[in-house]
Amino acid sequence: MESRHHQSPTSDRPFTPELNPIEGDGRGEVPDSATTNPHSDRSLSAYDYELPPERIAQNPVVPRDHSRLLVVESPKDHAHQQFRDLPDLLQPGDLLVLNNTRVIPARLYGRKSTGAPVEVLLLEPDDDRTWLALVKPGKRFKLGVQILFSRLDSTPPAIDCPDFLSATVTATHPETGGRFLQFDLPDGRDLLDLLPAYGRIPLPPYISASQASDGQYQTVYAEQPGSVAAPTAGLHFTEELFARLDAKGIQRAFVTLNVGVGTFRPVEVEDVTAHQMHAESLEVPASTVEAIRRTKAAGGRVIAVGTTVVRSLEGAAVSGELQPLRGQTDLFIYPGYQWRVVDGLITNFHLPRSSLLMLVSALIGRVRLLELYREAIAARYRFYSFGDAMLILPSARIDSL
């Protein structure tokens, strides 16, 4: 079933997300004054906060589940714990829904035939040989230009591939400022299979001094290749933690949303309702839909692990009822959204002015969320992809008042 849709609380137009992974440093601006004026929820500047650069995590915590966890217990109460405490914070019969996408080696460094160096970040496939990509510098990617990518010295011996991979610029993409690249692939080969020989796992630009391995930027349950960024709320889980959750009677199910430009592209208009979301590919399988129905029928709660899971589940329920879905969603969630599926959320701390910050605000309110962020900064929490986490329990939602 194919679907492409968006929803906003009061208009037919959605709005968008976070950071171009080739540009930007993730630092916030001076925060706007807090207000409960509902019109401020639609103002981009109302989602600003100031983050000291030293609070941006450059490396993950080891072990993964020893990261800190800000637990939002009610509309007024919260507590500071660790992620490994999660089994004690959830209830038997709860269902965790996780995104099993896997980050691909999407960052490639190549050269034009003139020898000029270029950088490419693959975003999503257009067909078997053509991908949409962000490119740098853009002026070197004129139509018809051919780019050569050299095989990496670190290429695993098991990967049989030529010394060079070539791609031709076939079109521009005005929405993202990117280019469509058509790859000259060996007969019968898929680009995803070849990428480990030519590409690198892309870390966000605000992670500039990391010693993390590629594996540390994958969840332990990553399975379906296709993302250019990790679903970072899931990075905190370990196999040992899953075993403890199982013992507590907390179930889990999976969706797949391939994280792309729709998640990290910045919101660029002051009236956030005027911003258009870029669609991302997803699959909500029938088995997950059935698990959610069983959970709710038995009085359990659906806890989304990450904003990508939120968008997947709510996108699959845009008709009013949750249905299996394999297609695309450009659903954008911001304050005023009417929730259909998700009861609670595990999420990391997000960039100022980002669509992800707005999504979380829809759950507990923008003013409350920014107050929690200020406290987290004062308590020296670690922010962004390799940072700490927040658990928003169903009892903390705005509609629980």
C-alpha positions in Angstrom: 0.0 0.0 0.0 1.6 3.3 -1.1 0.8 6.5 0.7 2.2 10.0 0.8 0.5 12.4 3.1 0.9 15.1 5.7 -1.3 16.5 8.4 -1.2 19.7 10.5 -3.6 20.5 13.3 -5.4 23.4 11.6 -4.2 23.6 8.0 -3.5 21.6 4.9 0.1 22.6 5.0 2.7 21.0 7.3 6.2 22.1 8.2 9.7 20.7 8.4 12.9 19.6 10.1 16.5 19.7 11.2 20.0 20.1 9.9 21.7 19.8 6.5 24.3 17.2 7.4 26.9 19.0 5.3 26.5 22.4 6.9 25.7 23.8 10.4 27.1 23.2 13.9 24.0 22.5 16.0 24.4 25.4 18.3 21.3 27.3 19.4 20.5 31.0 19.5 19.4 33.2 22.4 16.1 31.7 23.6 12.8 33.5 22.9 10.9 34.6 26.0 8.6 31.8 27.2 4.9 32.3 26.6 1.8 30.3 26.6 0.3 32.2 23.7 -0.9 29.5 21.3 0.2 31.6 18.3 3.8 31.3 19.6 3.6 27.6 19.0 3.6 28.4 15.3 6.5 30.8 15.5 9.9 29.4 14.6 11.7 31.7 17.0 9.6 30.3 19.9 11.6 27.0 19.5 15.0 28.6 20.2 17.2 27.8 23.2 20.8 28.5 23.9 23.0 25.4 24.2 26.7 25.7 25.3 28.8 23.9 22.7 30.4 21.7 25.4 27.0 20.0 25.9 27.0 18.6 22.4 28.1 14.9 22.9 31.0 14.0 20.7 31.1 10.3 21.7 28.6 7.8 23.0 28.5 6.6 26.6 29.9 3.1 27.1 28.0 0.9 27.9 25.1 2.3 25.8 22.5 2.0 28.5 24.5 4.0 31.1 23.4 7.3 29.5 21.2 9.5 31.6 17.5 9.6 31.3 15.2 12.5 32.1 11.9 11.0 33.0 8.8 13.2 32.5 6.3 11.6 34.9 3.4 14.1 34.8 2.6 17.6 33.5 4.4 18.9 36.6 6.8 16.2 37.8 10.1 14.8 36.4 13.1 12.8 37.7 16.7 12.2 36.8 17.6 8.5 36.2 19.7 6.3 33.9 18.6 4.6 30.7 19.3 1.2 32.3 16.4 1.9 34.7 13.9 1.7 31.9 12.4 -1.7 32.9 11.5 -0.2 36.3 9.8 2.8 34.6 7.5 0.9 32.3 4.7 -1.5 33.0 4.1 -5.2 32.1 2.0 -5.2 29.0 3.6 -2.0 27.5 4.8 -2.2 24.0 8.0 -0.6 22.8 8.0 0.2 19.0 11.5 0.6 17.5 12.8 1.7 14.1 15.0 -1.1 12.7 16.6 0.9 9.9 20.3 0.7 9.3 22.6 3.6 8.5 24.4 3.2 5.1 27.9 4.4 4.1 26.2 7.4 2.4 29.1 9.9 2.5 31.3 9.7 -0.5 34.4 11.7 -1.5 35.2 11.8 -5.2 36.7 13.8 -8.0 35.6 15.3 -11.3 37.5 14.4 -14.4 39.5 17.7 -13.9 40.7 16.4 -10.5 38.6 18.8 -8.5 37.5 17.2 -5.2 33.8 16.9 -4.3 31.7 15.5 -1.5 28.4 13.7 -1.8 25.8 12.6 0.8 23.3 10.1 -0.7 19.8 10.7 0.6 17.4 8.3 -1.1 17.1 6.2 -4.3 15.1 7.4 -7.2 15.4 4.2 -9.2 17.8 1.2 -9.3 20.8 3.4 -10.4 19.9 6.9 -9.5 20.0 8.6 -6.1 19.2 12.0 -4.8 22.2 13.5 -3.0 23.3 16.6 -1.2 26.5 17.8 -2.9 29.4 20.1 -2.0 30.5 22.4 -3.6 27.3 22.7 -5.6 28.8 24.7 -8.4 30.9 21.7 -9.4 27.8 19.6 -10.0 26.5 20.9 -13.3 24.3 18.6 -15.4 26.2 16.0 -17.3 29.3 16.2 -15.0 30.8 12.8 -14.2 32.2 12.0 -10.7 34.7 9.3 -9.9 34.7 7.6 -6.5 37.8 5.5 -5.6 37.6 2.2 -3.7 38.6 2.7 -0.1 41.8 1.1 1.2 39.7 -0.3 4.1 37.3 -2.2 1.7 36.5 -5.7 3.1 38.1 -8.4 0.9 34.7 -10.1 0.6 33.4 -7.2 -1.4 34.1 -7.8 -5.1 34.0 -4.4 -6.8 36.0 -2.2 -9.3 38.6 0.2 -8.3 36.4 3.2 -9.3 32.7 3.9 -9.3 31.4 6.6 -11.5 28.2 8.7 -11.4 26.7 11.3 -13.7 24.7 14.4 -12.6 21.3 14.0 -14.4 19.1 16.6 -12.7 18.8 19.1 -9.9 16.3 18.9 -7.0 15.1 22.4 -6.1 13.4 21.4 -2.8 16.7 20.2 -1.3 19.2 21.9 -3.5 20.6 18.5 -4.2 21.4 16.6 -7.4 20.3 13.3 -8.9 23.3 11.1 -9.6 23.1 8.1 -12.0 25.6 5.5 -11.1 27.4 3.2 -13.6 27.0 -0.1 -11.8 28.5 -3.5 -12.7 25.8 -5.7 -14.2 23.5 -7.2 -11.6 25.0 -5.2 -8.7 23.0 -3.0 -6.3 24.5 0.2 -5.1 23.7 -0.6 -1.4 25.9 -3.7 -1.7 28.8 -1.7 -3.2 28.7 1.3 -0.8 30.9 -0.2 1.9 33.7 -0.2 -0.7 33.4 3.5 -1.5 31.5 5.3 1.2 31.7 6.2 4.9 29.1 6.3 7.6 28.0 9.9 7.9 28.0 11.5 11.3 26.1 14.8 11.8 28.2 18.0 11.4 27.9 18.9 15.1 29.9 15.7 15.9 33.3 17.0 14.8 35.7 15.4 17.3 34.5 11.8 17.7 36.4 8.6 18.3 33.2 6.5 17.9 33.3 3.4 15.7 30.8 3.0 12.8 29.0 0.3 14.9 28.4 2.8 17.7 26.3 4.9 15.3 24.0 1.8 14.7 21.4 0.5 17.0 22.0 -3.1 18.2 18.8 -4.1 16.3 19.6 -2.3 13.0 18.5 -4.5 10.1 17.1 -2.7 7.1 19.7 -0.6 5.2 18.6 2.8 3.9 19.1 5.6 6.4 21.6 8.4 6.2 21.3 9.1 10.0 20.7 6.8 12.9 17.4 6.7 14.8 19.3 7.9 17.8 16.8 7.2 20.6 17.5 3.6 19.9 21.2 3.9 20.4 20.8 3.5 24.2 19.5 -0.1 24.1 21.7 -3.2 24.7 20.9 -6.9 24.4 21.1 -7.2 28.2 18.6 -4.4 28.6 16.2 -6.1 26.2 16.5 -9.3 28.2 15.5 -7.4 31.4 12.6 -5.7 29.5 11.5 -9.2 28.3 11.6 -10.5 31.9 9.4 -7.6 33.0 6.8 -8.5 30.3 7.4 -5.4 28.2 7.0 -6.4 24.5 8.5 -4.9 21.4 7.7 -4.4 17.7 9.4 -2.8 14.8 8.8 -0.3 12.0 11.2 0.9 9.3 11.6 4.5 8.4 14.7 5.4 6.4 16.0 8.6 7.9 16.7 11.2 5.3 16.4 14.9 4.6 12.8 14.9 5.9 14.2 14.4 9.4 17.2 16.8 9.5 16.3 19.5 7.0 15.9 22.9 8.9 12.7 24.8 9.3 13.3 28.0 7.4 10.1 30.0 7.7 8.9 31.9 10.7 5.3 30.6 10.4 6.1 26.9 10.8 2.7 25.9 9.4 3.8 27.2 6.0 6.8 24.8 5.7 6.5 21.7 3.5 7.9 18.4 4.8 10.1 16.2 2.5 8.6 12.6 2.4 10.6 9.7 3.8 10.1 6.0 3.0 8.7 3.7 5.7 7.0 0.4 6.4 4.6 -0.4 9.2 4.1 -4.1 8.9 0.9 -5.9 9.7 2.6 -7.7 12.6 3.3 -4.4 14.3 -0.2 -3.2 13.7 -1.6 -6.3 15.3 0.8 -6.0 18.3 -0.4 -2.4 18.9 -4.1 -3.5 18.7 -3.5 -6.3 21.2 -1.6 -4.0 23.5 -4.3 -1.3 23.6 -7.1 -3.9 23.9 -5.3 -5.3 27.0 -4.9 -1.9 28.6 -1.2 -1.6 27.7 0.6 1.5 26.4 2.4 2.1 23.2 5.8 3.7 23.7 7.6 5.0 20.6 11.3 4.8 20.6 12.2 7.9 18.7 10.5 10.5 16.6 10.8 8.4 13.4 8.6 5.8 15.1 6.1 8.5 16.0 5.9 9.7 12.4 5.6 6.1 11.1 2.8 5.1 13.4 0.9 8.3 13.3 1.4 8.4 9.5 0.0 4.9 9.2 -3.1 6.1 11.1 -3.8 9.3 9.1 -7.1 7.8 7.9 -8.2 7.6 11.5 -7.4 4.0 12.1 -4.0 2.3 12.2 -3.3 0.3 9.1 -0.2 -1.5 7.7 1.6 0.9 5.4 4.5 0.6 3.0 5.1 3.9 1.2 6.1 7.4 2.2 5.0 9.9 4.7 5.5 13.7 5.0 3.5 13.9 8.2 4.6 16.8 10.3 3.6 17.0 14.0 3.5 20.2 16.0 1.5 21.5 18.9 -2.2 21.0 18.4 -1.8 17.6 16.7 -4.5 15.0 17.6 -2.7 11.8 18.6 -4.0 8.5 17.3 -1.6 5.8 18.3 1.4 6.8 20.4 1.0 7.0 24.2 4.6 7.8 25.3 8.0 8.5 23.8 11.7 7.9 24.3 13.7 10.5 22.6 17.0 12.3 22.6 17.5 16.1 23.1 17.0 17.9 19.8 18.3 20.9 17.9 16.8 24.4 18.4 14.2 25.3 15.8 14.0 21.7 14.5 10.9 19.8 13.5 11.8 17.2 16.1 11.6 19.7 18.9 8.2 20.7 17.6 7.0 17.1 17.5 8.0 16.6 21.2 6.3 19.9 22.1 3.1 18.5 20.7 3.2 15.8 23.4 4.0 17.9 26.5 3.8 21.5 25.4 6.5 23.8 24.1 6.9 25.9 27.3 7.2 22.7 29.5 9.7 21.2 27.0 12.0 24.2 26.9 11.9 24.4 30.8 13.0 20.8 30.9 15.8 21.5 28.3 17.0 24.4 30.5 17.2 22.1 33.5 18.9 19.4 31.5 21.6 21.9 30.4 22.1 23.1 34.0 22.4 19.4 35.1 25.0 18.9 32.4 23.0 16.4 30.3 24.6 15.5 26.9 22.7 16.6 23.8 22.0 15.4 20.3 22.8 12.1 18.6 25.4 10.7 21.0 23.7 12.4 24.0 21.3 11.4 26.8 17.6 10.6 26.5 14.2 11.6 27.7 11.3 9.3 28.6 7.9 10.9 28.3 5.4 8.7 30.1 1.7 8.8 29.0 0.8 10.5 32.3 2.9 13.5 31.3 1.0 14.3 28.1 -0.9 17.5 27.7 -4.1 15.6 27.2 -3.7 13.7 30.5 -4.6 16.9 32.4 
